[in-house]
Amino acid sequence: MTPETNKILTFEISNNVITYMKIALFPGSFDPVTKAHVDIVKRSVGLFDKVYIGIGANSSKQGLLSVSKREDMLRAVFANDDRIHIVAYDGLTVEFCKSIGADYMIRGIRTVSDFEYEKAIAQMNHALEPAIESIFIVSKPGYSSISSSIVREIIRYNGDVSQFIPKEALPYL
């Protein structure tokens, strides 16, 4: 940690060159992953050297898919990008950020109500760990109505979710 900022510094050593790595965590339940999630990740990966997609245990959500199935689904969706890492975690998200060396937490914003909710979470996370910054990425308009909760409801009633889910994820549903 640097004394001035309390930031965790992560480095990569290659060919005797030391490089500081910008690492971010995109936490969520991803139950299931949607095209909106994929868009946020693809837009984030250019900002960071490494992006972890963290499948967190959410006590307030009833899960449709097992954590293991969600990990497999996300690995299939992001198989062609070695900057993206999929991992499940339990506990406080800021503690998980510290454990993987992430200085940034990515959050997708679809609506004003998302912003209000995410702002409150970001402020609490900042109080717990000031060195970790929350980065908000606004969804593209075409994705603002897509949520995992709504997709789960469509799935429960045997509806067609193919327009909301990446094609690589469909076999896992």
Order of alpha helices (4+ residues) and beta strands (2+ residues): beta-beta-beta-alpha-beta-alpha-beta-alpha-beta-alpha-beta-alpha
